[in-house]
Amino acid sequence: MTGLKRALCGLSDIAAGYDGIFCDVWGVVHDGVTAHQPAVEALAAFRAGGGRVVLVTNAPRPGHSIVEGLEALNVRPDAYDDVVSSGDVTRALLEQYRGRTVHRIGQPSDDVLFEGLDLTLGSVEDAAAIAVTDLDSDDDTPADYADRMTHWLERGLPLIASNPDKVVEEGGRIIYCGGALADAYEDRGGRVMMAGKPFNPIYAHAENLLAAAAGRRIRREKILAIGDSVRTDAMGAAQYGVDFLFITGSIHAEELDAFNDPDPKRVADFVSVSRVRMAGFMPRLAW
């Protein structure tokens, strides 16, 4: 990370330095229940000034279903050019199990991830892998899966996590995601595969979509990643070589006292583990 960055008044403080944005969705554009309209307006303003925006989400569903969800939350279509999801890039991992059985963990709303893939969703005993889209319930914790993980380990099953996020904010409540279960499995010696943030495949896909929207390749030094997670968004931006705008008022709000003029050094120290080039921070994205 270069220098001690200040709290920004808005995206407009730094927008002139960038031609493209990779923007996180859950925690920045909405909280799972309500759209953050100032964030939507900020992205629309950036695009109105000639910039291009690709939404990059760890949601475990294909991008087209994410667009439907954004429409339901009244996220303006002029706020973004395209969407890439962890579900999009995870489908490539699942392709290697074509014609075989996988055992899925997750909620019925994520079934769209498996549509059109030549594989069977079945029992652990028949499975060649575990496919995790989410925990089975928003009230679950990784500890609830201890016995099941023991069985997966006994069978030597790899785990494919379509959502690397550990937690998200939902209507002001923090809930566990599939990434937390993947971490617990890996801690016990299980093999885990993920392609969403912070891993490069999802960013490479996003960069191609950004180029298509702009009609040209955009140099990485002119791309800004925006997100609320150090583990996924900051780490991913650092690994891909793009600058980062940290949204502090979501999953890390309490730790950073995000809405009460937090100390810039405290924020910088918090993000420093990622070694990202931080362009600044703000509690909620706004123009």
C-alpha positions in Angstrom: 0.0 0.0 0.0 1.4 3.4 -0.9 1.1 6.3 1.5 -1.5 7.1 4.2 -4.9 7.6 2.4 -7.6 9.9 3.6 -11.3 9.5 3.9 -12.9 10.6 0.6 -15.9 12.9 0.3 -17.0 10.9 -2.7 -15.9 8.9 -5.7 -15.7 12.2 -7.6 -12.5 13.0 -5.6 -10.6 10.4 -7.5 -12.7 9.5 -10.5 -10.7 11.6 -13.0 -7.7 9.2 -12.5 -9.6 6.1 -13.7 -11.2 4.9 -16.9 -12.8 1.7 -15.5 -14.2 0.3 -12.3 -14.5 -3.2 -10.9 -17.2 -2.8 -8.3 -18.3 -5.2 -5.6 -22.1 -5.7 -5.3 -23.2 -7.0 -1.9 -22.0 -4.6 0.7 -21.4 -1.7 -1.8 -24.4 -1.5 -4.2 -26.9 -3.2 -1.8 -27.1 -5.0 1.5 -29.2 -7.9 0.3 -32.4 -6.2 1.1 -32.1 -2.5 0.0 -30.1 -0.8 -2.7 -27.6 1.8 -1.6 -28.9 4.5 -3.9 -26.0 6.9 -3.4 -23.7 4.1 -4.6 -25.9 3.5 -7.6 -25.9 7.2 -8.4 -22.1 7.3 -8.0 -21.5 4.5 -10.6 -24.0 6.1 -13.0 -22.2 9.4 -12.7 -18.9 7.8 -13.4 -20.3 6.2 -16.5 -22.0 9.4 -17.6 -18.5 11.0 -17.5 -17.2 8.3 -20.0 -16.0 5.6 -17.5 -17.0 2.0 -17.7 -18.2 -0.2 -14.8 -18.2 -4.0 -14.4 -19.9 -5.4 -11.3 -17.8 -8.2 -9.8 -19.6 -10.3 -7.3 -18.9 -13.5 -5.3 -22.6 -14.5 -5.7 -22.7 -18.2 -6.5 -25.2 -17.7 -9.4 -24.5 -16.9 -13.1 -24.4 -13.2 -14.0 -27.7 -13.1 -15.8 -29.5 -14.0 -12.5 -27.6 -11.3 -10.7 -29.0 -8.7 -13.2 -32.5 -9.9 -12.4 -31.8 -9.4 -8.7 -30.5 -5.9 -9.2 -33.6 -5.0 -11.2 -35.7 -6.2 -8.3 -33.8 -3.9 -5.9 -34.3 -1.0 -8.3 -30.6 -0.7 -9.2 -30.5 1.5 -12.3 -29.2 -0.3 -15.4 -27.2 2.8 -16.3 -25.0 2.2 -13.2 -23.1 -0.6 -14.8 -22.0 -2.0 -18.2 -21.8 -5.7 -17.3 -21.7 -8.2 -14.5 -19.4 -11.1 -13.7 -20.1 -13.5 -10.8 -18.2 -16.2 -9.0 -20.9 -18.5 -10.3 -19.8 -17.7 -13.9 -16.2 -18.7 -13.2 -17.1 -21.6 -10.9 -19.0 -23.3 -13.7 -15.7 -23.8 -15.4 -14.5 -25.7 -12.4 -17.6 -27.9 -12.3 -17.1 -28.8 -16.0 -14.4 -31.2 -15.0 -17.0 -33.3 -13.3 -19.1 -33.7 -16.5 -21.1 -36.9 -16.4 -20.4 -37.5 -12.7 -22.2 -36.8 -9.4 -21.5 -33.9 -7.0 -23.1 -33.4 -3.6 -24.3 -29.8 -3.1 -24.5 -27.6 0.0 -26.6 -24.5 -0.3 -30.0 -23.0 -0.7 -32.5 -23.7 -3.5 -32.2 -20.2 -4.9 -28.7 -21.1 -6.1 -29.8 -24.1 -8.2 -29.4 -21.9 -11.3 -25.7 -22.4 -11.0 -26.0 -26.0 -12.2 -28.4 -25.4 -15.1 -27.1 -26.8 -18.4 -24.2 -28.6 -16.8 -23.9 -32.4 -17.5 -23.6 -33.5 -13.9 -25.9 -35.0 -11.3 -26.6 -33.6 -7.8 -26.7 -36.5 -5.5 -25.7 -38.1 -2.2 -22.3 -37.9 -0.6 -21.8 -41.6 -1.1 -22.1 -41.2 -4.9 -20.3 -37.9 -5.2 -16.9 -37.1 -6.7 -16.9 -33.6 -5.1 -18.8 -31.3 -2.8 -20.3 -28.2 -4.4 -20.9 -25.3 -1.9 -23.0 -22.4 -3.0 -23.8 -21.2 0.5 -24.7 -22.7 3.9 -28.0 -24.5 4.0 -29.6 -21.8 6.2 -28.7 -18.1 7.0 -28.7 -19.2 10.7 -26.0 -21.9 10.1 -22.3 -21.6 11.1 -19.4 -23.7 9.8 -19.3 -25.5 13.2 -22.7 -27.0 12.3 -21.0 -29.0 9.5 -18.3 -30.6 11.6 -19.6 -34.2 11.3 -20.3 -33.8 7.6 -16.8 -32.5 7.0 -15.4 -35.5 8.8 -17.2 -37.8 6.3 -16.1 -35.7 3.3 -12.5 -36.0 4.5 -12.8 -39.7 5.0 -13.9 -40.0 1.4 -11.2 -37.6 0.2 -13.7 -35.3 -1.6 -12.6 -32.0 -2.9 -14.8 -29.0 -2.1 -15.7 -26.4 -4.8 -16.9 -23.2 -3.3 -18.8 -20.9 -5.6 -18.8 -18.0 -3.1 -15.4 -17.3 -1.4 -17.0 -14.7 0.9 -16.9 -15.6 4.5 -19.6 -13.3 5.7 -21.9 -10.6 4.2 -24.1 -7.9 5.6 -27.8 -8.6 5.1 -30.1 -5.8 6.2 -27.7 -4.9 9.0 -27.1 -8.5 10.1 -23.9 -10.4 9.5 -24.3 -13.9 8.2 -21.9 -16.7 7.2 -21.3 -17.6 3.5 -19.8 -20.6 1.7 -16.3 -19.3 2.0 -16.4 -19.7 5.7 -17.2 -23.4 5.3 -14.5 -23.7 2.7 -12.0 -22.3 5.1 -13.1 -24.6 7.8 -12.7 -27.6 5.5 -9.3 -26.5 4.3 -8.2 -26.0 8.0 -9.0 -29.6 8.5 -6.9 -30.7 5.6 -9.5 -30.8 2.8 -8.8 -29.8 -0.7 -10.7 -26.6 -1.7 -11.1 -25.0 -5.2 -12.4 -21.4 -5.7 -12.4 -19.1 -8.7 -14.2 -16.0 -7.4 -12.6 -13.0 -5.6 -9.7 -12.8 -4.6 -8.6 -15.2 -7.3 -7.5 -14.0 -10.7 -9.9 -15.8 -13.0 -12.9 -13.6 -12.1 -10.8 -10.4 -12.6 -9.5 -11.6 -16.0 -13.1 -12.1 -17.0 -14.1 -8.7 -15.6 -11.2 -7.1 -17.5 -12.4 -8.6 -20.8 -15.9 -7.3 -20.2 -14.5 -3.9 -19.4 -12.6 -3.8 -22.7 -15.7 -4.9 -24.5 -17.7 -2.0 -22.9 -15.0 0.5 -23.6 -14.1 -0.7 -27.1 -10.5 -0.9 -26.1 -8.2 -2.4 -23.5 -8.0 -0.3 -20.3 -4.6 -0.4 -18.6 -4.7 -1.8 -15.1 -3.3 1.4 -13.6 -6.5 3.1 -14.9 -8.8 0.6 -13.2 -10.2 1.1 -9.7 -11.6 -1.8 -7.7 -14.2 -0.9 -5.1 -15.2 -3.2 -2.3 -15.9 -3.8 1.4 -13.8 -6.9 2.2 -10.1 -7.0 2.9 -10.0 -10.7 2.4 -11.7 -10.8 -1.0 -11.8 -7.3 -2.5 -8.5 -5.8 -1.3 -6.6 -9.0 -1.7 -8.0 -9.6 -5.2 -7.2 -6.0 -6.3 -3.6 -6.4 -5.0 -3.1 -9.7 -6.7 -4.5 -8.3 -10.0 -2.5 -5.1 -9.8 -5.3 -2.5 -9.6 -6.0 0.3 -7.2 -8.6 -0.1 -4.4 -11.3 2.1 -2.8 -12.2 0.6 0.5 -15.9 0.8 1.7 -15.6 0.7 5.4 -19.2 0.8 6.5 -20.3 -2.8 5.7 -18.8 -6.0 7.2 -16.0 -4.1 8.9 -18.0 -1.2 10.1 -17.9 -2.0 13.8 -14.2 -2.9 13.8 -13.3 0.5 12.2 -16.0 2.7 13.8 -16.7 3.5 10.1 -19.3 6.2 10.6 -17.5 8.2 13.2 -14.6 9.7 11.4 -12.2 6.8 11.8 -8.4 7.4 12.1 -6.9 7.0 8.6 -3.9 5.2 10.1 -6.1 2.7 11.7 -7.9 2.0 8.4 -4.6 1.8 6.5 -3.2 -0.7 9.1 -6.3 -2.7 8.8 -6.0 -3.0 5.0 -2.2 -3.3 4.9 -2.2 -7.2 5.1 -3.4 -7.2 1.5 -0.6 -5.0 0.3 -3.0 -3.3 -2.0 -2.6 0.2 -3.5 -5.4 2.0 -1.6 -6.8 5.0 -3.4 -8.8 6.0 -0.4 -11.7 5.0 1.8 -15.3 6.0 2.7 -18.1 4.5 4.8 -20.5 4.2 1.8 -19.9 4.7 -1.8 -21.3 8.0 -3.1 -20.4 10.5 -5.8 
